[in-house]
Amino acid sequence: MLASVAEFGRTLLFLLAGVVLVGALAHGLGWLLARRRTAEFVWEAWNLLGAGLLAAGVAAIGYGWWGLGLHSGGGNLLLGVGVLLASAGIWMLVPI
């Protein structure tokens, strides 16, 4: 009984740490992008950044799939990050 409570506590702590990490990264990225020069750079290099994100995402997907393998945790993580990067790059390249 005590072992299952401890396992639940560790899992809850891990999830809370992930939420704090994502929140801190989002805050830092928002602050960085809100600066005038950074916003101008992103606006001017929108297509170049989109192509770079798409290429990085496809490379991460390829290495996660064939390099590390989907049976490993690192391969699955890299595959997920690659899908996120590639989708962000596609959304930057597709005109609205």
ABEGO torsion letter per residue (X at the ends): XAAAAAAAAAAAAAAAAAAAAAAAAAAAAAAAAABAAAAAAAAAAAAAAAAAAAAAAAAAAAAAAAAAEAABAAAAAAAAAAAAAAAAAAAAABBX
